[in-house]
C-alpha cells in the first residue's frame, strides 16, 4: 500500500495535516461597494466626440475614394477619351451636321492644362480631410468640443 491510499485504493485522509475538527471559518467582511463617481457630462461629451471622430473617419475615407478615382480618371481616362478615334469622329459628325466649327485641338489643350490643376486640387482636398480626421482624434483625446479653442491652443504651441 502506498502512503496516500487506503486498503481499497481510495485516498487516505488520516495522514493529512490540519484535517479534522479544526476548521477555520472564513470571515468575510462586508465590503462597502462604492460606486465610482461617474461624471455623466464627461461620458456624454466623450460619446459626442467619438461620434464626430467616426464621422471624420468616414469623410476622410470617402474623400480618399472620390479623390483617388478622380486622379485616376484625370491621368488615364480623360486622355484616352479625348484621343479616341470614335470621339474625334463624333466631333467631326457634329461639325458637319450642325455646320459649326469646333476647335477640338484647343479644347484638348485646355483640358490638358486644367488636368494638372484638378489633380493638385484633389490632393489638397485629401490632405485637408486627413487633417480634419486627425484634429477630431486629438480633440477626443484632449476632451474638448470647442473647435476654435482647440485650434488656438494648437497654434499657440507653434
C-alpha positions as CSV (number, residue, x, y, z in Angstrom):
1,X,0.0,0.0,0.0
2,X,1.3,3.4,-0.8
3,X,1.4,6.3,1.5
4,X,-1.6,8.2,0.2
5,X,-4.0,5.3,-0.4
6,X,-6.3,3.2,1.8
7,X,-6.7,-0.6,1.6
8,X,-9.5,-0.3,-1.0
9,X,-7.4,2.1,-3.2
10,X,-9.1,5.3,-2.1
11,X,-7.4,8.4,-0.8
12,X,-6.1,8.2,2.8
13,X,-7.2,11.4,4.6
14,X,-5.9,10.3,8.0
15,X,-2.3,11.3,7.2
16,X,-3.4,14.8,6.1
17,X,-2.3,17.5,8.5
18,X,-4.8,20.1,9.8
19,X,-7.7,17.8,9.0
20,X,-10.4,17.2,11.4
21,X,-12.3,19.4,13.9
22,X,-10.0,22.4,13.5
23,X,-12.0,24.0,10.7
24,X,-11.4,27.7,10.4
25,X,-14.3,29.6,9.3
26,X,-13.5,32.2,6.8
27,X,-14.7,35.6,8.0
28,X,-15.9,37.6,5.1
29,X,-16.0,41.3,5.9
30,X,-18.8,43.2,4.3
31,X,-17.1,45.4,1.8
32,X,-18.8,48.6,1.0
33,X,-19.1,48.8,-2.7
34,X,-18.8,52.4,-3.5
35,X,-20.0,53.3,-6.9
36,X,-17.3,55.4,-8.5
37,X,-18.2,59.0,-9.2
38,X,-19.4,58.7,-12.8
39,X,-19.3,62.0,-14.5
40,X,-22.3,61.8,-16.8
41,X,-21.3,65.0,-18.5
42,X,-17.8,63.6,-19.3
43,X,-19.3,60.4,-20.7
44,X,-21.8,62.3,-22.8
45,X,-19.1,64.6,-24.1
46,X,-16.8,61.6,-24.9
47,X,-19.7,59.9,-26.8
48,X,-20.3,63.1,-28.9
49,X,-16.6,63.4,-29.6
50,X,-16.4,59.7,-30.6
51,X,-19.3,60.2,-33.0
52,X,-17.6,63.2,-34.5
53,X,-14.4,61.3,-34.9
54,X,-16.1,58.4,-36.6
55,X,-17.8,60.9,-39.0
56,X,-14.4,62.4,-39.7
57,X,-13.0,59.0,-40.5
58,X,-15.9,58.2,-42.8
59,X,-15.5,61.6,-44.6
60,X,-11.7,61.0,-44.9
61,X,-12.1,57.5,-46.4
62,X,-14.9,58.6,-48.7
63,X,-12.9,61.5,-49.9
64,X,-9.9,59.3,-50.5
65,X,-12.1,57.1,-52.7
66,X,-13.5,60.1,-54.6
67,X,-10.2,61.9,-54.9
68,X,-8.3,58.8,-55.8
69,X,-10.8,57.9,-58.5
70,X,-10.8,61.5,-59.8
71,X,-7.0,61.4,-60.1
72,X,-7.1,58.1,-61.9
73,X,-9.7,59.4,-64.3
74,X,-7.7,62.5,-64.9
75,X,-4.5,60.6,-65.5
76,X,-5.8,57.8,-67.7
77,X,-9.5,58.2,-68.6
78,X,-9.7,61.7,-69.9
79,X,-6.6,61.4,-72.1
80,X,-7.9,58.2,-73.6
81,X,-11.4,59.6,-74.3
82,X,-10.1,62.8,-75.9
83,X,-7.7,61.0,-78.3
84,X,-10.1,58.1,-79.0
85,X,-10.8,57.9,-82.8
86,X,-14.5,57.5,-82.0
87,X,-14.5,60.8,-80.1
88,X,-12.8,62.6,-83.0
89,X,-15.3,61.0,-85.4
90,X,-18.2,62.2,-83.3
91,X,-16.8,65.7,-83.2
92,X,-16.5,65.7,-87.0
93,X,-20.1,64.4,-87.3
94,X,-21.3,67.2,-85.0
95,X,-19.4,69.8,-87.1
96,X,-20.9,68.6,-90.4
97,X,-24.4,68.1,-89.1
98,X,-24.8,71.5,-87.4
99,X,-22.4,73.4,-89.8
100,X,-20.3,74.7,-86.9
101,X,-16.6,74.6,-86.4
102,X,-15.3,73.1,-83.1
103,X,-11.6,73.8,-82.4
104,X,-11.0,70.4,-80.9
105,X,-7.2,70.8,-80.6
106,X,-7.7,73.9,-78.4
107,X,-10.2,72.1,-76.3
108,X,-7.7,69.2,-75.8
109,X,-5.0,71.8,-74.8
110,X,-7.4,73.4,-72.3
111,X,-8.3,70.0,-70.8
112,X,-4.7,69.0,-70.5
113,X,-3.9,72.4,-68.9
114,X,-6.7,72.0,-66.3
115,X,-6.0,68.3,-65.7
116,X,-2.9,69.1,-63.6
117,X,-4.8,71.8,-61.7
118,X,-7.7,69.3,-60.9
119,X,-5.2,66.6,-59.8
120,X,-3.5,69.0,-57.4
121,X,-6.9,70.2,-56.1
122,X,-7.9,66.6,-55.3
123,X,-4.6,66.1,-53.5
124,X,-5.1,69.3,-51.5
125,X,-8.7,68.3,-50.6
126,X,-7.5,64.9,-49.4
127,X,-4.8,66.5,-47.2
128,X,-7.4,68.7,-45.6
129,X,-9.7,65.7,-45.0
130,X,-6.8,63.8,-43.3
131,X,-6.1,66.9,-41.2
132,X,-9.7,67.1,-40.2
133,X,-9.7,63.4,-39.0
134,X,-6.5,64.0,-37.1
135,X,-7.9,67.1,-35.5
136,X,-11.1,65.3,-34.3
137,X,-8.9,62.5,-32.9
138,X,-6.8,65.0,-30.9
139,X,-9.9,66.8,-29.7
140,X,-11.3,63.5,-28.4
141,X,-8.1,62.7,-26.6
142,X,-7.9,66.2,-25.1
143,X,-11.7,66.0,-24.2
144,X,-12.6,69.3,-25.8
145,X,-15.5,70.2,-28.0
146,X,-14.5,73.8,-28.7
147,X,-13.0,73.7,-32.2
148,X,-11.7,77.2,-32.3
149,X,-10.3,77.0,-28.7
150,X,-8.5,73.8,-29.8
151,X,-7.2,75.4,-32.9
152,X,-5.9,78.4,-30.8
153,X,-4.2,76.1,-28.4
154,X,-2.5,74.2,-31.2
155,X,-1.4,77.4,-32.9
156,X,-0.2,78.7,-29.6
157,X,2.1,75.6,-29.3
158,X,3.7,76.5,-32.5
